[in-house]
Amino acid sequence: MRNSFISILMFTAILFMGCKQAEPKYIIGVSQCSEDIWRDWQNAEMRMEANFHEGVELRFTAAHDDSELQSSQIDSLVESGINLLIVAPNQLSSVSPAIDRAYDKGIPVIVFERKTDSRKYSAFVSADNYEMGHLMGEYIATQLGGKGQIMEVKGLKGSSPAEERYNGFHVALAAYPDIKVVAELQGDWTEPTAYQAVKNWKGDMNSIDLVFGHNDRSAIGARKAFEERGAKLPMFCGIDALPGPDGGIQQVRDSLLDASYIYPTHGDQLLQLALDILDGKEYPRETLFTSALVTRDNATVLLLESDEVVRQAHNLIKLQKKAASYLEQLSTQRIISLLALVLLALLALILV
Protein backbone atom coordinates (compact mmCIF):
# COMPACT_ATOMS: atom_id res chain seq x y z
CA MET A 1 0.00 0.00 0.00
CA ARG A 2 2.90 2.37 0.78
CA ASN A 3 4.47 1.64 -2.61
CA SER A 4 1.15 2.39 -4.34
CA PHE A 5 0.84 5.69 -2.51
CA ILE A 6 4.38 6.68 -3.52
CA SER A 7 3.63 5.74 -7.12
CA ILE A 8 0.53 7.97 -7.14
CA LEU A 9 2.54 10.88 -5.72
CA MET A 10 5.22 10.43 -8.38
CA PHE A 11 2.56 10.26 -11.08
CA THR A 12 1.00 13.46 -9.75
CA ALA A 13 4.36 15.23 -9.71
CA ILE A 14 5.00 14.25 -13.32
CA LEU A 15 1.60 15.55 -14.38
CA PHE A 16 2.15 18.92 -12.69
CA MET A 17 5.61 19.19 -14.22
CA GLY A 18 3.92 18.83 -17.59
CA CYS A 19 1.58 21.69 -16.72
CA LYS A 20 4.41 24.13 -15.98
CA GLN A 21 4.91 26.87 -18.53
CA ALA A 22 7.62 26.00 -21.02
CA GLU A 23 10.86 27.93 -20.78
CA PRO A 24 11.41 30.35 -23.69
CA LYS A 25 13.74 29.19 -26.43
CA TYR A 26 15.14 32.67 -26.95
CA ILE A 27 15.17 35.75 -24.72
CA ILE A 28 15.75 38.95 -26.69
CA GLY A 29 16.54 42.24 -24.95
CA VAL A 30 15.46 45.49 -26.63
CA SER A 31 17.18 48.66 -25.41
CA GLN A 32 15.39 51.77 -26.67
CA CYS A 33 17.16 55.09 -26.21
CA SER A 34 13.85 56.85 -25.69
CA GLU A 35 10.10 56.35 -25.44
CA ASP A 36 7.87 57.97 -28.05
CA ILE A 37 5.18 57.17 -30.59
CA TRP A 38 7.74 55.96 -33.18
CA ARG A 39 9.30 53.49 -30.75
CA ASP A 40 5.93 52.44 -29.34
CA TRP A 41 4.88 51.47 -32.85
CA GLN A 42 8.14 49.62 -33.46
CA ASN A 43 7.86 47.72 -30.15
CA ALA A 44 4.29 46.73 -31.04
CA GLU A 45 5.50 45.36 -34.39
CA MET A 46 8.14 43.26 -32.63
CA ARG A 47 5.58 41.90 -30.16
CA MET A 48 3.21 40.96 -32.99
CA GLU A 49 5.99 39.21 -34.89
CA ALA A 50 7.08 37.35 -31.74
CA ASN A 51 3.60 35.84 -31.48
CA PHE A 52 4.24 33.99 -34.72
CA HIS A 53 7.31 32.26 -33.27
CA GLU A 54 7.08 29.79 -30.43
CA GLY A 55 9.31 30.28 -27.41
CA VAL A 56 10.35 33.92 -27.96
CA GLU A 57 10.41 36.30 -24.99
CA LEU A 58 11.03 40.03 -25.40
CA ARG A 59 12.37 42.29 -22.65
CA PHE A 60 12.10 46.04 -23.30
CA THR A 61 13.82 49.00 -21.66
CA ALA A 62 13.62 52.74 -22.43
CA ALA A 63 16.34 55.19 -21.37
CA HIS A 64 14.45 58.48 -21.96
CA ASP A 65 17.45 60.03 -23.79
CA ASP A 66 19.79 59.30 -20.88
CA SER A 67 22.99 57.60 -22.09
CA GLU A 68 24.14 56.64 -18.59
CA LEU A 69 20.78 55.05 -17.84
CA GLN A 70 20.80 53.18 -21.13
CA SER A 71 24.27 51.78 -20.41
CA SER A 72 23.04 50.54 -17.04
CA GLN A 73 19.93 49.02 -18.63
CA ILE A 74 22.03 47.17 -21.22
CA ASP A 75 24.23 45.72 -18.45
CA SER A 76 21.09 44.62 -16.57
CA LEU A 77 19.64 42.96 -19.67
CA VAL A 78 22.89 41.06 -20.18
CA GLU A 79 22.93 39.94 -16.54
CA SER A 80 19.31 38.77 -16.81
CA GLY A 81 20.36 36.11 -19.32
CA ILE A 82 19.32 37.40 -22.75
CA ASN A 83 20.37 35.51 -25.88
CA LEU A 84 20.52 38.58 -28.15
CA LEU A 85 20.54 42.38 -27.73
CA ILE A 86 18.72 44.85 -29.98
CA VAL A 87 19.81 48.41 -29.20
CA ALA A 88 19.20 51.94 -30.47
CA PRO A 89 22.14 53.91 -28.97
CA ASN A 90 21.24 57.29 -27.55
CA GLN A 91 24.48 58.82 -28.84
CA LEU A 92 27.37 57.74 -31.03
CA SER A 93 29.99 57.08 -28.36
CA SER A 94 28.48 57.26 -24.88
CA VAL A 95 26.67 53.90 -25.01
CA SER A 96 29.37 52.05 -26.98
CA PRO A 97 31.22 50.60 -23.92
CA ALA A 98 28.06 48.87 -22.68
CA ILE A 99 27.36 47.48 -26.17
CA ASP A 100 30.97 46.27 -26.38
CA ARG A 101 30.65 44.51 -23.02
CA ALA A 102 27.59 42.62 -24.22
CA TYR A 103 29.28 41.66 -27.50
CA ASP A 104 32.45 40.52 -25.73
CA LYS A 105 30.36 38.13 -23.62
CA GLY A 106 29.28 36.33 -26.79
CA ILE A 107 25.85 37.95 -27.07
CA PRO A 108 24.89 38.86 -30.66
CA VAL A 109 24.09 42.58 -30.99
CA ILE A 110 21.81 44.29 -33.52
CA VAL A 111 22.32 48.06 -33.63
CA PHE A 112 19.33 49.76 -35.20
CA GLU A 113 18.20 53.27 -36.16
CA ARG A 114 21.24 54.99 -34.62
CA LYS A 115 24.93 54.21 -35.10
CA THR A 116 27.67 53.46 -32.59
CA ASP A 117 31.34 54.36 -33.02
CA SER A 118 32.29 50.73 -32.33
CA ARG A 119 32.37 47.87 -34.84
CA LYS A 120 31.38 45.31 -32.19
CA TYR A 121 27.94 44.38 -33.47
CA SER A 122 26.44 41.52 -35.46
CA ALA A 123 24.16 43.61 -37.68
CA PHE A 124 23.15 47.23 -38.29
CA VAL A 125 19.65 48.20 -39.44
CA SER A 126 18.41 51.70 -40.25
CA ALA A 127 16.97 54.01 -42.84
CA ASP A 128 19.40 56.22 -44.78
CA ASN A 129 19.28 59.41 -42.69
CA TYR A 130 21.73 61.26 -44.93
CA GLU A 131 19.55 60.54 -47.96
CA MET A 132 16.47 61.69 -46.03
CA GLY A 133 18.10 65.03 -45.21
CA HIS A 134 19.35 65.42 -48.78
CA LEU A 135 15.99 64.69 -50.41
CA MET A 136 14.19 66.94 -47.94
CA GLY A 137 16.67 69.72 -48.80
CA GLU A 138 15.99 69.31 -52.53
CA TYR A 139 12.22 69.30 -51.96
CA ILE A 140 12.38 72.43 -49.80
CA ALA A 141 14.55 74.23 -52.34
CA THR A 142 11.97 73.44 -55.02
CA GLN A 143 9.10 74.65 -52.84
CA LEU A 144 10.91 77.91 -52.11
CA GLY A 145 11.76 78.46 -55.75
CA GLY A 146 15.48 78.52 -54.97
CA LYS A 147 15.23 81.55 -52.69
CA GLY A 148 14.31 82.08 -49.02
CA GLN A 149 15.23 81.88 -45.36
CA ILE A 150 15.06 78.67 -43.33
CA MET A 151 14.94 77.85 -39.63
CA GLU A 152 16.31 74.41 -38.76
CA VAL A 153 15.44 72.58 -35.52
CA LYS A 154 18.03 69.85 -35.07
CA GLY A 155 17.72 66.47 -33.37
CA LEU A 156 19.58 65.32 -30.27
CA LYS A 157 23.19 66.50 -30.30
CA GLY A 158 25.62 63.60 -30.76
CA SER A 159 23.04 61.20 -32.25
CA SER A 160 23.85 59.80 -35.68
CA PRO A 161 20.42 60.51 -37.29
CA ALA A 162 20.66 64.20 -36.34
CA GLU A 163 24.20 64.53 -37.74
CA GLU A 164 23.40 62.65 -40.95
CA ARG A 165 20.14 64.52 -41.61
CA TYR A 166 21.95 67.81 -41.01
CA ASN A 167 24.78 66.90 -43.40
CA GLY A 168 22.48 65.68 -46.16
CA PHE A 169 20.23 68.73 -45.83
CA HIS A 170 23.07 71.24 -46.05
CA VAL A 171 24.80 69.47 -48.94
CA ALA A 172 21.54 69.68 -50.90
CA LEU A 173 21.07 73.39 -50.10
CA ALA A 174 24.65 74.20 -51.13
CA ALA A 175 23.43 74.14 -54.73
CA TYR A 176 21.06 77.04 -53.95
CA PRO A 177 23.08 80.09 -52.83
CA ASP A 178 19.95 82.25 -52.44
CA ILE A 179 18.57 79.94 -49.75
CA LYS A 180 19.97 80.76 -46.29
CA VAL A 181 19.64 78.80 -43.07
CA VAL A 182 19.41 81.79 -40.74
CA ALA A 183 18.70 79.82 -37.53
CA GLU A 184 20.05 76.45 -36.39
CA LEU A 185 18.29 75.64 -33.12
CA GLN A 186 19.24 72.68 -30.96
CA GLY A 187 16.45 70.23 -30.14
CA ASP A 188 16.34 66.70 -28.75
CA TRP A 189 13.59 65.11 -30.91
CA THR A 190 10.82 66.22 -28.51
CA GLU A 191 8.05 68.72 -29.19
CA PRO A 192 8.46 70.73 -25.92
CA THR A 193 12.18 71.28 -26.48
CA ALA A 194 11.61 72.45 -30.06
CA TYR A 195 8.81 74.74 -28.91
CA GLN A 196 11.04 76.30 -26.24
CA ALA A 197 14.01 76.70 -28.59
CA VAL A 198 11.90 78.54 -31.17
CA LYS A 199 10.15 80.61 -28.51
CA ASN A 200 13.51 81.78 -27.13
CA TRP A 201 14.89 82.71 -30.56
CA LYS A 202 15.51 86.45 -30.76
CA GLY A 203 15.32 86.79 -34.52
CA ASP A 204 12.50 88.04 -36.73
CA MET A 205 10.01 85.20 -37.10
CA ASN A 206 8.20 86.98 -39.92
CA SER A 207 11.35 86.70 -42.06
CA ILE A 208 11.28 82.87 -41.97
CA ASP A 209 9.93 81.20 -45.10
CA LEU A 210 10.22 77.56 -43.95
CA VAL A 211 10.97 75.57 -40.79
CA PHE A 212 12.69 72.20 -41.14
CA GLY A 213 12.45 69.99 -38.07
CA HIS A 214 14.64 66.91 -37.93
CA ASN A 215 11.46 65.05 -36.97
CA ASP A 216 7.74 65.79 -37.08
CA ARG A 217 7.49 66.54 -33.37
CA SER A 218 10.18 69.20 -33.68
CA ALA A 219 8.33 70.79 -36.60
CA ILE A 220 5.02 70.76 -34.70
CA GLY A 221 6.68 72.26 -31.60
CA ALA A 222 8.10 75.04 -33.79
CA ARG A 223 4.68 75.67 -35.33
CA LYS A 224 3.11 76.11 -31.87
CA ALA A 225 5.77 78.67 -30.97
CA PHE A 226 5.07 80.63 -34.17
CA GLU A 227 1.34 80.55 -33.48
CA GLU A 228 1.84 81.72 -29.89
CA ARG A 229 3.98 84.66 -31.02
CA GLY A 230 1.37 85.61 -33.62
CA ALA A 231 3.97 85.52 -36.39
CA LYS A 232 3.31 84.83 -40.05
CA LEU A 233 3.20 81.06 -40.46
CA PRO A 234 5.91 79.73 -42.80
CA MET A 235 5.95 76.23 -44.28
CA PHE A 236 6.79 73.38 -41.89
CA CYS A 237 8.54 70.15 -42.87
CA GLY A 238 9.61 67.18 -40.76
CA ILE A 239 10.65 63.54 -40.84
CA ASP A 240 8.93 60.39 -39.50
CA ALA A 241 5.47 60.41 -41.17
CA LEU A 242 4.02 57.91 -38.71
CA PRO A 243 0.61 56.35 -39.36
CA GLY A 244 -2.37 56.63 -37.04
CA PRO A 245 -3.98 59.56 -35.19
CA ASP A 246 -1.66 62.53 -34.66
CA GLY A 247 0.99 60.86 -36.80
CA GLY A 248 2.97 62.76 -39.42
CA ILE A 249 0.87 61.53 -42.36
CA GLN A 250 -2.31 62.90 -40.80
CA GLN A 251 -0.54 66.15 -39.91
CA VAL A 252 0.43 66.63 -43.57
CA ARG A 253 -3.11 65.85 -44.69
CA ASP A 254 -4.48 68.34 -42.16
CA SER A 255 -1.99 71.01 -43.36
CA LEU A 256 -0.20 71.23 -40.01
CA LEU A 257 2.90 70.11 -41.90
CA ASP A 258 3.64 70.81 -45.54
CA ALA A 259 5.71 67.65 -45.99
CA SER A 260 7.31 64.81 -44.08
CA TYR A 261 9.47 61.83 -44.89
CA ILE A 262 8.54 58.29 -43.87
CA TYR A 263 11.02 56.93 -41.33
CA PRO A 264 10.19 53.20 -41.40
CA THR A 265 9.95 51.25 -38.14
CA HIS A 266 9.98 47.66 -39.52
CA GLY A 267 9.91 46.07 -36.06
CA ASP A 268 8.75 42.78 -37.59
CA GLN A 269 11.77 42.58 -39.90
CA LEU A 270 14.04 43.55 -37.03
CA LEU A 271 12.82 40.62 -34.93
CA GLN A 272 13.04 38.22 -37.88
CA LEU A 273 16.67 39.27 -38.33
CA ALA A 274 17.31 38.53 -34.65
CA LEU A 275 15.82 35.04 -35.01
CA ASP A 276 17.87 34.37 -38.16
CA ILE A 277 21.03 35.24 -36.22
CA LEU A 278 20.07 33.01 -33.28
CA ASP A 279 19.13 30.13 -35.61
CA GLY A 280 22.49 30.35 -37.36
CA LYS A 281 21.05 31.41 -40.73
CA GLU A 282 22.74 33.74 -43.19
CA TYR A 283 21.92 37.42 -42.75
CA PRO A 284 23.13 40.81 -44.05
CA ARG A 285 25.41 42.74 -41.69
CA GLU A 286 24.22 46.14 -42.98
CA THR A 287 20.60 46.87 -43.93
CA LEU A 288 19.25 50.26 -45.05
CA PHE A 289 15.48 50.55 -45.48
CA THR A 290 14.03 52.61 -48.32
CA SER A 291 11.51 55.35 -47.67
CA ALA A 292 9.32 57.97 -49.36
CA LEU A 293 8.33 61.63 -49.22
CA VAL A 294 4.84 62.52 -47.94
CA THR A 295 3.19 65.66 -49.34
CA ARG A 296 -0.38 66.92 -49.50
CA ASP A 297 -0.66 65.25 -52.93
CA ASN A 298 -0.28 61.72 -51.54
CA ALA A 299 -1.02 62.11 -47.82
CA THR A 300 -4.72 61.12 -48.07
CA VAL A 301 -3.95 57.88 -49.92
CA LEU A 302 -1.09 57.00 -47.59
CA LEU A 303 -3.26 57.76 -44.56
CA LEU A 304 -6.03 55.44 -45.79
CA GLU A 305 -3.49 52.68 -46.36
CA SER A 306 -1.84 53.20 -42.97
CA ASP A 307 -5.21 53.31 -41.19
CA GLU A 308 -6.07 49.94 -42.70
CA VAL A 309 -2.74 48.53 -41.53
CA VAL A 310 -3.38 49.86 -38.01
CA ARG A 311 -6.90 48.39 -38.01
CA GLN A 312 -5.65 44.97 -39.09
CA ALA A 313 -2.91 45.13 -36.47
CA HIS A 314 -5.46 45.89 -33.73
CA ASN A 315 -7.63 42.98 -34.92
CA LEU A 316 -4.61 40.70 -34.80
CA ILE A 317 -3.83 41.80 -31.24
CA LYS A 318 -7.44 41.06 -30.22
CA LEU A 319 -7.23 37.58 -31.77
CA GLN A 320 -3.94 36.93 -30.00
CA LYS A 321 -5.42 37.98 -26.65
CA LYS A 322 -8.42 35.71 -27.18
CA ALA A 323 -6.16 32.81 -28.13
CA ALA A 324 -4.04 33.38 -25.02
CA SER A 325 -7.21 33.47 -22.89
CA TYR A 326 -8.47 30.20 -24.40
CA LEU A 327 -5.11 28.54 -23.83
CA GLU A 328 -5.11 29.72 -20.22
CA GLN A 329 -8.61 28.33 -19.70
CA LEU A 330 -7.57 25.05 -21.31
CA SER A 331 -4.55 24.83 -19.02
CA THR A 332 -6.75 25.50 -15.96
CA GLN A 333 -9.24 22.84 -17.02
CA ARG A 334 -6.43 20.38 -17.55
CA ILE A 335 -5.10 20.99 -14.04
CA ILE A 336 -8.59 20.56 -12.56
CA SER A 337 -9.05 17.30 -14.47
CA LEU A 338 -5.69 16.01 -13.28
CA LEU A 339 -6.51 16.91 -9.68
CA ALA A 340 -9.81 15.07 -9.99
CA LEU A 341 -8.02 11.96 -11.30
CA VAL A 342 -5.50 12.11 -8.46
CA LEU A 343 -8.26 12.45 -5.87
CA LEU A 344 -10.13 9.53 -7.37
CA ALA A 345 -6.96 7.45 -7.31
CA LEU A 346 -6.32 8.35 -3.64
CA LEU A 347 -9.95 7.58 -2.78
CA ALA A 348 -9.69 4.19 -4.48
CA LEU A 349 -6.48 3.51 -2.57
CA ILE A 350 -8.13 4.42 0.72
CA LEU A 351 -11.10 2.17 -0.06
CA VAL A 352 -8.75 -0.70 -0.83
Secondary structure, DSSP 8 states (H G I E B T S, - for coil): -HHHHHHHHHHHHHHHHHHS----SEEEEEEES--SHHHHHHHHHHHHHHTTSTTEEEEEEE-TT-HHHHHHHHHHHHHTT-SEEEE--SSTTTTHHHHHHHHHTT--EEEESS--S----SEEEEE-HHHHHHHHHHHHHHHTTT-EEEEEEE--TT-HHHHHHHHHHHHHHTT-TTEEEEEEEE--S-HHHHHHHHHT--S-GGG--EEEESSHHHHHHHHHHHHHHT----EEE-SB---STTSHHHHHHTTS-SEEEB----HHHHHHHHHHHHTT----SEEEE---EEETTTHHHHHHHHHHHHHHHHHHHHHHHHHHHHHHHHHHHHHHHHHHHHHHHHHHHHH-
